[in-house]
Amino acid sequence: MDCQVLIIGGGPAGSTAGKILAENGISTIIVDKAKFPRDKVCAGGLMFHTFIDFPYIRPFIENYNFAARIYSPSLKYRLNLFSETNKEPLMAMTSGRTDFDYNLIKLAKKAGCELWEKNKAQKIEISTNKATTYLQNGERIKSQIIIGADSVHSIVNKNSNLQNKWAKDDMGLAIEENIQLGKKTMDNIYTKNRCVHLFLHFNDLPGYAWIFPKKESISIGIGTLIKHGNRMREQYSRFLNVLKRNGLIPEEFQTQGFRAALIPLSIPFNNCYSNRTLLIGDAAGFVSAITGEGIYYAMSSAKAAAETCIQVLKENEFNAKKMSKFKKIWKKNISKELKLQYFAKNWVLLNKKRCEKGVRWGSKDKKLEKMLATFLMGRFNMKGIEFRVGFHYIRCKIKDKFGIL
Ligand SMILES: Cc1cc2nc3c(=O)[nH]c(=O)nc-3n(C[C@H](O)[C@H](O)[C@H](O)COP(=O)(O)OP(=O)(O)OC[C@H]3O[C@@H](n4cnc5c(N)ncnc54)[C@H](O)[C@@H]3O)c2cc1C
């Protein structure tokens, strides 16, 4: 065997799994088709739970965001969200995915994980006694286990035992541009709180548009379903015009052009494991369907995969039944919140009327506003969440009906 675990893809999912496995004395190789530092189209926003569950990423954070403003589709209503204590941030920003991912991969290497860069995996083969990965350069790697962390076009998912397909309405497309504005302009427009701005259903496009302020730059972008992708270019220039008119970007701002990438907006595939194989991160749909937040869920699914590998390697059994431990772990940790976010995407985010109503209600009801702030931070307590959401919904609906909201 060349290694015990081979990880295909060295993004946040792959590097997190590599770090944990190597720290536990497991011989691990990450292969990635790119050479690090490599770029990735992403806004680089991190919700609060990311630096709580993975505190070692704190040094890679560029700045924290202490406020957020959410606009209704008509732009008539706004939610002004602050963290409960005003000391805890709502969100944080990485300086960019090039640096962030490079730092994570360096941690995996430091722990003892090997990195084979500029090596594209082309095919995998699973037999009873080993897993074989064929690289584009003709080499092959034999391992006990393969982890697929190779994003939406995963070659590991093409393995005959998995073969999951994305539903059309569960695949998103997002565009993004990072713009340097300088500290003084940033302080003037976004204040020292570095207020995040989110526009729901901007100009009738299902999904949302964003401004994520960093230290001296902003990430501007729009996310929607892939089926609306042909409207993105026009929407982006309209979005920039609205931002200029409202003083949210400088009048003289000139776009340098956006970049686009796919983003799964589903719940994770049930079929995320088979003999000697696990699928993590975007490759398996570990993304918040409502916000598109994928870094935290890539890292969480990687942690569950690493725990599974440690256990099955001890037992020296790699059949699908043993590998199913992976699903048990992530189901326990993150399944409920991912399902809730999927429901919220379909029921609220893709429905213009409900987006308008939700923001209108929240702008007039402090309790609802507070609940939405904790939701945005990724800090919501999942215990009894259905009842709390249902309770607020019915409470606000009744108040609205009687005109007292
Ligand atoms: C515009 C946009 C904005 C976003 N903004 C945010 C945000 O603000 N916050 C957030 O949390 N999430 C955001 N996301 C989602 C986030 O980027 C992803 O969910 C996250 O990168 C998933 O991590 P990953 O490790 O699974 O995959 P990736 O980061 O995509 O890494 C996959 C790796 O696999 C490698 N690879 C692929 N195929 C092969 C192969 N055959 N052989 C070898 N290597 C291979 C690639 O080179 C890559 O390095 C955004 C996405 C988009 C498109």
The ligand as a MOL file (V3000), in Angstrom:
LIG
                    3D

  0  0  0     0  0            999 V3000
M  V30 BEGIN CTAB
M  V30 COUNTS 53 58 0 0 0
M  V30 BEGIN ATOM
M  V30 1 C -19.2300 32.5070 -5.6640 0
M  V30 2 C -19.1750 31.6110 -4.4530 0
M  V30 3 C -19.1360 32.1800 -3.1950 0
M  V30 4 C -19.0560 31.3760 -2.0560 0
M  V30 5 N -18.9770 31.9860 -0.8530 0
M  V30 6 C -18.8690 31.2460 0.2680 0
M  V30 7 C -18.7000 31.8740 1.5350 0
M  V30 8 O -18.6510 33.0920 1.6490 0
M  V30 9 N -18.5860 31.0820 2.6330 0
M  V30 10 C -18.6370 29.7160 2.5450 0
M  V30 11 O -18.5520 29.0630 3.5940 0
M  V30 12 N -18.7690 29.0990 1.3520 0
M  V30 13 C -18.8750 29.8130 0.2100 0
M  V30 14 N -18.9690 29.1920 -1.0000 0
M  V30 15 C -18.9560 27.7130 -1.0400 0
M  V30 16 C -17.5310 27.1770 -0.8250 0
M  V30 17 O -16.6560 27.8060 -1.7340 0
M  V30 18 C -17.4700 25.6560 -1.0180 0
M  V30 19 O -18.5650 25.0640 -0.3830 0
M  V30 20 C -16.1680 25.0730 -0.4470 0
M  V30 21 O -15.0730 25.5410 -1.1850 0
M  V30 22 C -16.1940 23.5420 -0.4860 0
M  V30 23 O -14.9230 23.0330 -0.1140 0
M  V30 24 P -14.4000 21.6380 -0.7090 0
M  V30 25 O -13.1180 21.3610 -0.0350 0
M  V30 26 O -15.4820 20.6350 -0.6810 0
M  V30 27 O -14.1600 21.9200 -2.2810 0
M  V30 28 P -13.1290 22.9210 -2.9960 0
M  V30 29 O -12.7780 24.0390 -2.1310 0
M  V30 30 O -13.7580 23.2170 -4.3240 0
M  V30 31 O -11.8400 22.0380 -3.2280 0
M  V30 32 C -11.8670 20.9480 -4.1310 0
M  V30 33 C -10.4170 20.6530 -4.5140 0
M  V30 34 O -10.4190 19.4660 -5.2940 0
M  V30 35 C -9.4810 19.6030 -6.3560 0
M  V30 36 N -9.9020 18.6500 -7.3950 0
M  V30 37 C -11.0800 18.6130 -8.0670 0
M  V30 38 N -11.1030 17.5600 -8.9100 0
M  V30 39 C -9.9210 16.9250 -8.7560 0
M  V30 40 C -9.3440 15.7570 -9.3630 0
M  V30 41 N -10.0070 15.0310 -10.2830 0
M  V30 42 N -8.1090 15.3910 -8.9790 0
M  V30 43 C -7.4050 16.1010 -8.0460 0
M  V30 44 N -7.9040 17.2150 -7.4430 0
M  V30 45 C -9.1500 17.6010 -7.8050 0
M  V30 46 C -9.5820 21.0710 -6.7470 0
M  V30 47 O -8.4240 21.5230 -7.4080 0
M  V30 48 C -9.7770 21.7350 -5.3830 0
M  V30 49 O -8.5510 22.1490 -4.8210 0
M  V30 50 C -19.0550 29.9540 -2.1720 0
M  V30 51 C -19.1140 29.3760 -3.4410 0
M  V30 52 C -19.1610 30.1790 -4.5740 0
M  V30 53 C -19.2200 29.5250 -5.9340 0
M  V30 END ATOM
M  V30 BEGIN BOND
M  V30 1 1 1 2
M  V30 2 1 2 3
M  V30 3 2 2 52
M  V30 4 2 3 4
M  V30 5 1 4 5
M  V30 6 1 4 50
M  V30 7 2 5 6
M  V30 8 1 6 7
M  V30 9 1 6 13
M  V30 10 2 7 8
M  V30 11 1 7 9
M  V30 12 1 9 10
M  V30 13 2 10 11
M  V30 14 1 10 12
M  V30 15 2 12 13
M  V30 16 1 13 14
M  V30 17 1 14 15
M  V30 18 1 14 50
M  V30 19 1 15 16
M  V30 20 1 16 17
M  V30 21 1 16 18
M  V30 22 1 18 19
M  V30 23 1 18 20
M  V30 24 1 20 21
M  V30 25 1 20 22
M  V30 26 1 22 23
M  V30 27 1 23 24
M  V30 28 2 24 25
M  V30 29 1 24 26
M  V30 30 1 24 27
M  V30 31 1 27 28
M  V30 32 2 28 29
M  V30 33 1 28 30
M  V30 34 1 28 31
M  V30 35 1 31 32
M  V30 36 1 32 33
M  V30 37 1 33 34
M  V30 38 1 33 48
M  V30 39 1 34 35
M  V30 40 1 35 36
M  V30 41 1 35 46
M  V30 42 1 36 37
M  V30 43 1 36 45
M  V30 44 2 37 38
M  V30 45 1 38 39
M  V30 46 1 39 40
M  V30 47 2 39 45
M  V30 48 1 40 41
M  V30 49 2 40 42
M  V30 50 1 42 43
M  V30 51 2 43 44
M  V30 52 1 44 45
M  V30 53 1 46 47
M  V30 54 1 46 48
M  V30 55 1 48 49
M  V30 56 2 50 51
M  V30 57 1 51 52
M  V30 58 1 52 53
M  V30 END BOND
M  V30 END CTAB
M  END
